[in-house]
Amino acid sequence: MTIRPFHPDDGPAVAALLADHGLCLDGLDYTRWTPVTLVAVQGATLLGLVQATVGLPYAILTELCVRRESQRKSVGARLLQHMETILRLAGCPAWVSYAGEQNEMIRSLAERWGAEETGKGVAFVRRLT
């Protein structure tokens, strides 16, 4: 598996991945992504992606998605690990992510990664320093 920056050629595969997980809003173009977006690939297969909006005092993880058949195989963890390296280099002391209260998969991943739950289970903060 390779973790690398998103390339425009990845757009259709990313859009299909998000649609398969029900994460698309009608009318939005999910083939175009801005930095910082990383993808996990194996051969020609896109396994997942993570995107962050970098800022201070924290970055916001705006997207994290892994193909169902690739889940629980460290793809999400590797994507987060690479993203955190970029965030540390950018001087971000923490990241924040939001998920619906019923999204147990994201809650479980965030807590295993060491993020602290804030609010009513819809926001997670991971301190990088």
N, C-alpha and C positions, 0 to 999 in steps of 0.2 A: 504494500500500500504506500502511496505517495501523497503527502500533503503539500499543496502548492497554491499560489494565488489563483483566483478565478480568472479565466480567460473568456473573451466573448464567445468563443466556440463552445463553451460549456453551457451557454444560456438555455438551449432547448432541453438538455438533460436536467438542469436545475429546475426549470419550470415543470417538467414532468414529475420530478421527485416531490416537489411541493404540492402539486395537484393530487398526486397519489395519497398524500397524507392529509388532504383537505385543508391545506394552509394558504390557499389562494383566494383573493377577493376578486369578484367579477370585474372585468374591465382594466385590470392592471397588467402591465407587461413584466412578467417574471423572468424574462430572458436577459435583462440588463441589470448588472449589479455594480455598485461602486466599491472602491477600497474602503475598509479592509474586509475582503471576503476571501476565505480560504475554502478549497475543495479537497476532498479525499477521493483519490482515484486508484483503481487497480486495473491495469491495462486500459481498455477503452471504456470501462464502467465507472460511472460516478457513484460513489458510495455515500457521500454526505457533504454538507457545507456548514460553515459558521460565518456569520457576519457581525461586525461591531462598528458602532459609531464611536470614534475615539474622541475623548474630551477630558476635561478636568473639572471636578475632582474625580470623575470616574468615566469609564466607557460604558456604553449600553450594548449588550449582546442583543441584536435585533432578530437574529435567526440562528437556529441550530436544528438541523434535520439530518437523519441517517436512514438509508433504505431499510425497510423492515428486515430483510434477510441478512443485513449486516449489523443489526443491533446486537448488543451484548457481546461484541467482539472488539471492543476498545476503539472503535472508529470515532465515536463522540469524544471520548477522553483524549485521543490523539489530536483531534481538531482543536479542542479547548487548550491543550498543552501548547500547541503552536501559536494559537491566538494570544495566550497569556504571555508568551515570549515577546511578541510584537507589542503588546500593551505595556509591558515593563519597559521596553526600549523607548516607548513614546512617553514614559514618565507617568503613566496612569497608576494610581495606588489601589484601584479597585474596579470591578465591573459589576453592573447591575443587569438583571434579566427579569422579564415579566412572563408569567404564565397563568392561565386560568386556574381557578381553585380546584377544578376537577382533573387537571392534567398531572396525574400521578407519576407518569414517566419522567417529565421534566423535573418535578419535585424530587424524585428519587435520585436522578442524576446530579442535580444541583447540590443536594445534601451530601451525597457520596463524594462530591468534588470539594466539599468543605465550605460551601456557601451557607450563609445565615439567612433563614427565612425572615422576611419583614412583612408587616401588615397581616392580611388574612390569607396568606399563602399564595399571593399573586406576584410578589416581588422577591427576588433573591439578590443578595449582595455577596460578592467574593472579594475579599481583601487580598491584594497582591503583595503588600509590604508588611 
